[in-house]
Amino acid sequence: MRLIFKSKFVIHRKIAFLLIFLIVTFFIVGFLIYTLNKNLGQTSSQISRTYEAISTLQGMDLLTAESGAAAYRFLQTGDPSAATRIRTTHEQLQQSLDTLHRLTNKNCDQDSNINRLAGLITDKRRAEDSLITVPQVSIPAAERRLAAADSNLQALLVNMTVAERTILVKRKEVNDASNRRTAWLALIGRIAGSIFFVFVLIKINTDISRRKKVQEKLEIAIREAREAKQMQEQFLANMSHEIRTPMNGIKGMTDLLLSTSLTTKQHELAEVIKRSVNNLLVIVGDILDFSKIKAGKLNVERITFSVNDVLNNATAIFEHRLKKKRLELFTSIDPAIPQWLIGDPHRLNQVLINLLGNAIKFTDQGHIQVDVALREQTAAGVILSFTVKDSGIGIPEASLPNIFDSFAQGSRETSRLYGGTGLGLTICKQLLQLQGGDISVTSTIGKGASFEFHLPYGISDTSANDRSTAETTQDYSKLLAGKRFLVAEDNEINQKLIDYVLRKAGGTVEMFNNGADAIRHLQQDRVFDLIIMDIQMPEMDGYATTRYIRNDLKLQTPIIAMTATAMKGEQLQCLESGMNEYMTKPFEFTDLYKRIGTLLAS
């Protein structure tokens, strides 16, 4: 348990208890010290007064003797100095009596004796004063009176002195007992405090030990999670390689097919295949990079495109399915929408394909309507509204709030009859929100569903076809004339594709199934203008092969990495191993020609 204050200052409960105990102990010890000092002060003051009282009584005893001696001398000789001495001692006795009264007044220990002493001193003074004031006093009678007064006074002084000494002893005993009691209390307090402190330390140590065990378990869990993540990344890398490798062959062969003489219908079908492969590449890339999907960090392009082209491409893919189910597809685009926009056409295409696919899947008769409207336009850009509406089975009202959740479908019956993972709408919503848009749905059971989403786009002044047209019309047939290429690639289809692409541009190619075969050939024949290196190959992969070429063979021939993995950090790893360029499969022919031309020129 922890105590948390508003300032985010956190104190552990045991430490808080220790602090409270220390504060309470501080006040208790302070109170004990204050009480001890107070008691010691009072006792010391009483003892000091007792000592002073004893000293005063002893002084009064001496003054009594001196006064008596002066009285006898005056009685015998009539010496005036003796009379002066008598008066002086009388004053001193009175002062001593006042002092004694002050010293014993607080304790009231000898009030009766003090009163009696005052009477005896008065009697003594009268007896001695009478010698001076009354002449011709009978000497024997006066001596008897003086002796009696001195005897009674001295006896009382002795008794009072003994009583004060007895009081002094008792007060010392009380003081010693108080000191011992205070010392024992202090000792017990220190022992109790030490025991409590040790107890708290033991509890804190136990808590720390427990926390260390929890931390160790947490570190083990983190290590296992990292290992699981590495295994996941390795799995994704392998899956990426296994999926992209055949897709490279499909896309490459489709591009080669498009470069041959085809009828209009054949060319149209081949274009549909190419667009489908491109769309599939985008989807596969997003799904394989699982961490980016969870973190919402998918890359969004900003390129020039036409909404008409994207909508036509999306609808063309479903032409066969629409005919098979005898459904009609109607599309309408607001004429106020600018022809050329800036945004990510692949993400828009992905969303449209998903929504159109669902609409066709859940509609058995009727039609599907796709409307694109201009929702808002400013000088900086536009916001487009897309609506995909069908006349299918609809979505239950209870399922609408959760329809965009992961693995959610309209009902169990829907999942059983129509299949699917329930991730399509979730990915659509994430893609739209990533681009600054959003999606909503309205539906009625038996009457269909209507999905509406909006997206912001910039406005472009130039056509997207300007650059692509220039690239398409450029002649690459003699770009690589007289150039020799070494290719290390283990996949037979990719071997044929790369060989055809390079030879089509005028190059000559030496093809090898792995890095080890390529190195053995380079040890005999080092004259190559460029090397194309696959990353994952048997015997020796592309990284090890490149390092051997750079470090052992000391060759500086340009090397292009060509990989189907396309995982995070792989491009940096390729460049660190000594490669000059990095390309992912499937690749565009023009992109490969451009990179080769740049490397050969440099």
Salt bridges, closest charged atoms under 4 A:
GLU52 OE2 - ARG102 NH2 3.65
GLU66 OE1 - ARG85 NH2 2.18
ASP109 OD2 - ARG171 NH2 2.57
GLU128 OE1 - HIS90 NE2 2.42
GLU128 OE2 - LYS124 NZ 2.39
ASP129 OD1 - HIS90 ND1 3.21
ASP150 OD1 - LYS124 NZ 2.26
ASP207 OD2 - HIS12 NE2 3.25
ASP207 OD1 - ARG210 NH1 3.10
ASP207 OD2 - ARG211 NE 2.97
GLU242 OE2 - HIS241 ND1 3.69
ASP255 OD2 - LYS251 NZ 3.31
ASP255 OD1 - LYS274 NZ 3.39
ASP286 OD2 - ARG347 NH1 2.20
ASP289 OD2 - LYS292 NZ 3.27
GLU301 OE1 - HIS346 NE2 3.77
GLU319 OE2 - LYS323 NZ 3.35
ASP344 OD2 - ARG347 NE 3.50
ASP364 OD1 - LYS325 NZ 3.49
GLU413 OE2 - ARG416 NH2 2.44
ASP438 OD1 - LYS429 NZ 3.03
GLU471 OE2 - LYS594 NZ 2.70
GLU489 OE1 - LYS585 NZ 2.63
GLU492 OE2 - LYS496 NZ 3.68
ASP499 OD1 - ARG503 NE 2.81
ASP517 OD1 - ARG520 NH2 2.29
ASP525 OD2 - ARG484 NH2 2.91
ASP525 OD2 - HIS521 NE2 3.75
ASP534 OD1 - LYS585 NZ 3.39
GLU581 OE1 - ARG595 NH1 3.02
GLU588 OE2 - LYS251 NZ 2.68
ASP591 OD1 - ARG595 NE 3.15
